[in-house]
Amino acid sequence: MSTDKATRPTAKFHFSALNAEGHKVTGTEEAETAGAAHLALLERGYQPLEVTEKKSVLKFEIVKKKVPRKDVGHFSRQLAVFMRAGIPIMEAMEVILEETSQKLMRKVIQSMIEDLRAGDTFAGAAATHPEAFPSYYVGILESAEMTGSLDSSLNQLADYIDRDTEARSKFVSAMVYPGIVLVMSVVVVFVLAVFVLPRFVTFFNSLNAKLPLPTRLLLGMSAFVSKWWWALFLLLLVAVGGFIATLRAPKGRAFLDKMALRTPVLGDLIQAAVLERICRVLSSMVRAGVDLPRALTVTADSTNNAVYHDALEHIREQMMEGKGLAGPLAETGLFPGAARQMFRVGEETGTLDQQLEVAAEYYSRDLDEKVKRFTSLFEPAVIIFMGVVVGFVAVALISAMYGIYSQVKVS
């Protein structure tokens, strides 16, 4: 086994980690595997947050593939059951590998088995696969391995992933019907403007009739779309490209996230979702024994919201200066009174993980209510929009027909 390890080629890995002072640092580490790079960083006194291989231009992926969250949760649950039954981790993972059908997850498990055989830790092997295991997952695994509670931590992670997946599926399923209605509205408008209305133009011109204002507006818009559809399509592509570019730029992402939080109704829904995720991840990491500065950094990276990410980084810096947690958290103005109170009570009584779990359950229920409220407003709004569009088309055509009939009758 040692001979096999010696023949393995080295590679460069990009890493982000916390140094001894609690500051975030980035750099590159040369090692045989990402797990070995992870261990090397730990030996240097760093707390790794993410370790990924630096790929050449030829290996660059435009779209990064992700393992479905339900497969990660299922893997965590299975491994916890095997370990609780006393089965060695290597044997357990080999059994799970045989039963796993998802291709990317199979590759991940196979790679982890090889890293474990090469002497890496389980957390180090998981850290090499950010496409499957987020940073908070790896952080909890590291603490669990040090405390010998890997099985319970894996079960806890599976519970969190299940709850998070359920919350996302609720929102997606609630948006399916309004989304279909909105798409159908756009399709109907496009078909009317490009294929149906131009035929009426020829008909009206042949009668040399004076058309009412709604009909002239409708036919004018139809003619514009028919003539300049390619320009409108290019404009749409530019708008989508600009939005994606803005989303990928740090300042642009921060601006969009800030605007989203200020949007009526939708902003409240986004805030509830972010707060539920913050409380859930932070609670899991604190319960697993992860030190609070690192837990805040990992939680910030998992929020998917630039505004709250910057706020949590600021809170961590303030806490490292001895200002505590509840005070800096209240200064951000991003956490409601209930959340601030739970953080303060948890910090003062030493029950932060329990208070955070209570807060997570509170915001989970709050999120469900706000999703229902949002869909109850969005669905009729889409239907009304479609009704207005179709109604305007109907009124324009009927009024034109009635006007032509009146003119023919008079003549």
HELIX and SHEET records of a PDB file:
HELIX    1   1 SER A    2  ALA A    6  1                                   5    
HELIX    2   2 ALA A   34  GLU A   43  1                                  10    
HELIX    3   3 VAL A   57  LYS A   59  5                                   3    
HELIX    4   4 ARG A   69  ARG A   84  1                                  16    
HELIX    5   5 ILE A   89  GLU A   99  1                                  11    
HELIX    6   6 LYS A  103  ARG A  117  1                                  15    
HELIX    7   7 PHE A  122  ALA A  127  1                                   6    
HELIX    8   8 SER A  135  THR A  147  1                                  13    
HELIX    9   9 LEU A  150  VAL A  191  1                                  42    
HELIX   10  10 LEU A  192  VAL A  196  3                                   5    
HELIX   11  11 LEU A  197  LEU A  207  1                                  11    
HELIX   12  12 LEU A  213  ARG A  248  1                                  36    
HELIX   13  13 PRO A  250  ARG A  262  1                                  13    
HELIX   14  14 LEU A  266  ARG A  287  1                                  22    
HELIX   15  15 LEU A  292  ASP A  301  1                                  10    
HELIX   16  16 ALA A  306  MET A  320  1                                  15    
HELIX   17  17 ALA A  326  GLU A  331  1                                   6    
HELIX   18  18 GLY A  337  THR A  349  1                                  13    
HELIX   19  19 LEU A  352  VAL A  410  1                                  59    
SHEET    1   A 3 LYS A  24  ALA A  31  0                                        
SHEET    2   A 3 ALA A  11  LEU A  18 -1                                        
SHEET    3   A 3 GLN A  47  GLU A  53 -1                                        
END                                                                             
